[in-house]
Amino acid sequence: MFGRERRRQTENRDAAALRAGLTPQQLSALETLEQFQWTLRFVRRPMFMEPIPVVVDRTGKRHAVLRADGTLDESPDFKVRD
């Protein structure tokens, strides 16, 4: 197995790990956003709270929080670093 194949397997596992714990509404909205080239960048997992998935547009300049009901919040109450 060469480096490229190993990387793909890791990327697939990482993507599945990011999606773990998301609501069905979030997953559905994420599939729609991915058609417009948005990417699930990371998921904040604060203790004793629901996961907070953060998506980024294709340019990397806009980011939004994917709320539990599947809506986007483009002005979250936390700062996303570059």
NORPEPE-V535912 format. One record per pair of residues at least 12 apart in sequence whose ideal C-beta (glycine too) atoms are under 10 Angstrom apart, sorted by the first residue. I is the first residue (numbers start at 0). J is the second residue. D is the distance in whole Angstrom. If there is no record, write none. Layout:
((I:J:D) (I:J:D))
This chain:
((14:38:10) (14:39:7) (16:42:9) (17:29:10) (17:39:5) (17:40:9) (17:41:7) (17:42:5) (17:50:9) (17:52:7) (17:53:10) (18:39:7) (18:42:8) (18:50:10) (18:52:8) (19:42:9) (19:44:10) (19:50:8) (20:42:8) (20:44:8) (20:49:8) (20:50:5) (20:52:9) (21:39:9) (21:42:8) (21:49:9) (21:50:7) (21:52:6) (21:65:8) (21:67:9) (21:69:10) (22:49:8) (22:50:9) (22:52:10) (22:65:9) (22:66:9) (22:67:5) (22:68:8) (22:69:7) (23:69:8) (24:65:9) (24:66:9) (24:67:7) (24:68:5) (24:69:3) (24:70:8) (25:39:9) (25:42:10) (25:49:10) (25:50:9) (25:52:6) (25:54:10) (25:65:5) (25:66:8) (25:67:7) (25:68:8) (25:69:6) (25:70:10) (26:39:10) (26:52:10) (26:65:9) (26:69:9) (27:69:6) (28:52:9) (28:54:9) (28:65:6) (28:66:9) (28:68:9) (28:69:4) (28:70:7) (28:71:8) (29:52:7) (29:54:7) (29:65:6) (29:69:9) (31:69:9) (32:54:6) (32:55:10) (32:56:9) (32:63:9) (32:65:8) (32:69:10) (32:71:8) (33:54:9) (35:56:8) (35:57:8) (36:55:10) (36:56:7) (36:57:4) (36:58:9) (37:54:5) (37:55:7) (37:56:5) (37:57:7) (37:61:9) (37:62:9) (37:63:8) (37:65:9) (37:71:9) (38:53:10) (38:54:6) (38:55:5) (38:56:8) (38:57:8) (38:59:9) (38:62:10) (39:52:6) (39:53:8) (39:54:6) (39:55:8) (39:65:8) (40:52:9) (40:53:5) (40:54:7) (40:55:5) (40:59:9) (40:62:7) (40:79:9) (41:53:6) (41:54:9) (41:55:9) (41:62:10) (41:79:9) (42:65:9) (43:64:9) (43:75:9) (43:77:8) (43:79:10) (45:77:10) (49:66:9) (49:67:6) (50:65:10) (50:67:9) (51:64:6) (51:65:8) (51:66:9) (51:67:9) (51:72:10) (51:75:8) (51:76:10) (51:77:8) (52:64:7) (52:65:4) (52:66:9) (52:67:10) (53:65:7) (53:72:10) (53:75:8) (53:77:9) (53:79:6) (54:71:8) (55:79:8) (59:81:9) (60:81:10) (61:73:7) (62:75:8) (62:79:5) (63:75:7) (63:79:10) (64:76:9) (64:77:9) (64:79:9))
